[in-house]
Amino acid sequence: MTTFPAWVIREGERTNVAALEDIELSALDDLPVTLRVGYSGLNYKDALALGGRPGVIRRFPLIAGIDLVGEVVESRDERWQAGDVVTLDGAGLGEDRHGGLAGMARVGGDDLIAVPDAFTPAQAAAIGTAGFTAALSALALERHGLRPGDGPVLVTGASGGVGSIAISLLSRAGHEVVAATGRVEQMRERLTELGASDLVDRADLEDKGRPLGRQRWAAVVDGAGGQILASALSTLRADGAAAAYGLAASTDLPTSVLPFILRGVSLLGINSVHVTPERRRQAWELLARDLDPAVLDSLTRTVDLADARDAAAELLAGRGTGRTVVRIPS
Ligand SMILES: NC(=O)c1ccc[n+]([C@@H]2O[C@H](COP(=O)([O-])OP(=O)(O)OC[C@H]3O[C@@H](n4cnc5c(N)ncnc54)[C@H](OP(=O)(O)O)[C@@H]3O)[C@@H](O)[C@H]2O)c1
């Protein structure tokens, strides 16, 4: 009988309860590809789930973890063979399907990606949903028509997982990147090393300004929502676009139609959970091309599976920076 450790979330009365348990393989769903998980990661959703907060987990009990990197041990899907090293981000993992914070996983074959040669399995986990979302945001802006030389690109939530990787990807692609952060002095050196040419204090974006402000940004990658996204929209240049992926500040969007109808700006929604296999491949190709593994290492820390909940608490408290990889014991 094969057992393995897993962070299991059970429904509680007011909050949910996360516990590291020993699980049998038979507890997993009957899906075609069985993986030995080597690494997972911590994203904001994982932090909410491990912290017992409602809203992320939609089926109980469920193994947490919206990302995984592992080796195929058995496959009924002819596209995948034993020994393949693969990664999967989103696709319901850790929300309505058993996720990656576990020694083993069973998944469908459609959304799997072979880990690119450019990255080790641990680096692929460091990328995880955060890097995947940053790449989807960059691709969306590129499809909108953004080209290097068009003007500064504002990245909000800059010290976070998505923000940090977005800065690196966009600057590598030749864009001028301005980082908006709540920790200007603390993060100046790191964000500059990642490729930001300038920093703005996010407090400057938190004030309700005029419906249309000075045109500053050719594009925006936003992880904050709320007034911060509204301010960014009102200061986008004509025909610019904002890729909105996050809600670190708020789910509200207190804007007006003026930036849209007088400046022709666009708001592009980014959803990293439900993504076509083709777009998944494009995002990972972009990451393999433009994300320097050494830069990725510089913003990554690694914790053991048993310490995932403590690390998640730091993320929830807003003390996290960069990416946290979770190492799964073999
Ligand atoms: N759409 C999707 O598919 C998708 C995918 C991934 C993540 N997300 C969402 O995107 C957001 C960021 O994810 P992440 O993984 O990068 O999280 P993260 O690593 O926790 O980073 C979030 C960053 O946002 C900034 N921030 C924190 N509290 C804030 C506040 N009250 N107001 C404004 N900014 C604040 C901080 O950066 P500074 O200190 O530099 O300001 C923080 O580092 C989360 O809301 C997450 O749920 C969505």
Ligand as a Chemical Component Dictionary entry (heavy atoms), coordinates in Angstrom:
data_LIG
# 
_chem_comp.id                   LIG 
_chem_comp.type                 NON-POLYMER 
_chem_comp.pdbx_formal_charge   0 
_chem_comp.three_letter_code    LIG 
# 
loop_
_chem_comp_atom.comp_id 
_chem_comp_atom.atom_id 
_chem_comp_atom.alt_atom_id 
_chem_comp_atom.type_symbol 
_chem_comp_atom.charge 
_chem_comp_atom.model_Cartn_x 
_chem_comp_atom.model_Cartn_y 
_chem_comp_atom.model_Cartn_z 
_chem_comp_atom.pdbx_ordinal 
LIG N1  N1  N 0  -5.686 35.889 -12.377 1  
LIG C1  C1  C 0  -4.956 34.847 -12.035 2  
LIG O1  O1  O 0  -5.027 33.787 -12.648 3  
LIG C2  C2  C 0  -3.993 34.993 -10.897 4  
LIG C3  C3  C 0  -2.809 34.245 -10.886 5  
LIG C4  C4  C 0  -1.891 34.448 -9.856  6  
LIG C5  C5  C 0  -2.184 35.364 -8.838  7  
LIG N2  N2  N 1  -3.368 36.030 -8.868  8  
LIG C6  C6  C 0  -3.678 37.039 -7.832  9  
LIG O2  O2  O 0  -2.732 38.076 -8.002  10 
LIG C7  C7  C 0  -2.386 38.669 -6.766  11 
LIG C8  C8  C 0  -0.885 38.627 -6.564  12 
LIG O3  O3  O 0  -0.443 37.282 -6.594  13 
LIG P1  P1  P 0  1.061  36.907 -6.180  14 
LIG O4  O4  O 0  1.175  35.431 -6.245  15 
LIG O5  O5  O -1 2.029  37.739 -6.918  16 
LIG O6  O6  O 0  0.999  37.349 -4.630  17 
LIG P2  P2  P 0  2.156  37.821 -3.675  18 
LIG O7  O7  O 0  3.433  37.126 -3.983  19 
LIG O8  O8  O 0  1.580  37.754 -2.305  20 
LIG O9  O9  O 0  2.369  39.372 -4.100  21 
LIG C9  C9  C 0  1.382  40.343 -3.986  22 
LIG C10 C10 C 0  2.068  41.706 -3.952  23 
LIG O10 O10 O 0  1.068  42.711 -4.005  24 
LIG C11 C11 C 0  1.456  43.822 -3.220  25 
LIG N3  N3  N 0  0.424  44.053 -2.217  26 
LIG C12 C12 C 0  0.191  43.368 -1.061  27 
LIG N4  N4  N 0  -0.848 43.891 -0.392  28 
LIG C13 C13 C 0  -1.265 44.945 -1.128  29 
LIG C14 C14 C 0  -2.295 45.917 -0.959  30 
LIG N5  N5  N 0  -3.106 45.908 0.100   31 
LIG N6  N6  N 0  -2.437 46.847 -1.907  32 
LIG C15 C15 C 0  -1.646 46.873 -2.989  33 
LIG N7  N7  N 0  -0.651 45.992 -3.220  34 
LIG C16 C16 C 0  -0.469 45.038 -2.287  35 
LIG C17 C17 C 0  2.785  43.470 -2.561  36 
LIG O11 O11 O 0  3.819  44.003 -3.389  37 
LIG P3  P3  P 0  4.559  45.368 -3.004  38 
LIG O12 O12 O 0  4.973  45.233 -1.563  39 
LIG O13 O13 O 0  5.715  45.433 -3.959  40 
LIG O14 O14 O 0  3.569  46.483 -3.205  41 
LIG C18 C18 C 0  2.831  41.958 -2.654  42 
LIG O15 O15 O 0  4.144  41.467 -2.707  43 
LIG C19 C19 C 0  -3.212 37.913 -5.728  44 
LIG O16 O16 O 0  -4.397 38.646 -5.537  45 
LIG C20 C20 C 0  -3.499 36.588 -6.413  46 
LIG O17 O17 O 0  -4.646 35.962 -5.903  47 
LIG C21 C21 C 0  -4.269 35.871 -9.867  48 
# 
loop_
_chem_comp_bond.comp_id 
_chem_comp_bond.atom_id_1 
_chem_comp_bond.atom_id_2 
_chem_comp_bond.value_order 
_chem_comp_bond.pdbx_ordinal 
LIG N1  C1  SING 1  
LIG C1  O1  DOUB 2  
LIG C1  C2  SING 3  
LIG C2  C3  SING 4  
LIG C2  C21 DOUB 5  
LIG C3  C4  DOUB 6  
LIG C4  C5  SING 7  
LIG C5  N2  DOUB 8  
LIG N2  C6  SING 9  
LIG N2  C21 SING 10 
LIG C6  O2  SING 11 
LIG C6  C20 SING 12 
LIG O2  C7  SING 13 
LIG C7  C8  SING 14 
LIG C7  C19 SING 15 
LIG C8  O3  SING 16 
LIG O3  P1  SING 17 
LIG P1  O4  DOUB 18 
LIG P1  O5  SING 19 
LIG P1  O6  SING 20 
LIG O6  P2  SING 21 
LIG P2  O7  DOUB 22 
LIG P2  O8  SING 23 
LIG P2  O9  SING 24 
LIG O9  C9  SING 25 
LIG C9  C10 SING 26 
LIG C10 O10 SING 27 
LIG C10 C18 SING 28 
LIG O10 C11 SING 29 
LIG C11 N3  SING 30 
LIG C11 C17 SING 31 
LIG N3  C12 SING 32 
LIG N3  C16 SING 33 
LIG C12 N4  DOUB 34 
LIG N4  C13 SING 35 
LIG C13 C14 SING 36 
LIG C13 C16 DOUB 37 
LIG C14 N5  SING 38 
LIG C14 N6  DOUB 39 
LIG N6  C15 SING 40 
LIG C15 N7  DOUB 41 
LIG N7  C16 SING 42 
LIG C17 O11 SING 43 
LIG C17 C18 SING 44 
LIG O11 P3  SING 45 
LIG P3  O12 DOUB 46 
LIG P3  O13 SING 47 
LIG P3  O14 SING 48 
LIG C18 O15 SING 49 
LIG C19 O16 SING 50 
LIG C19 C20 SING 51 
LIG C20 O17 SING 52 
# 
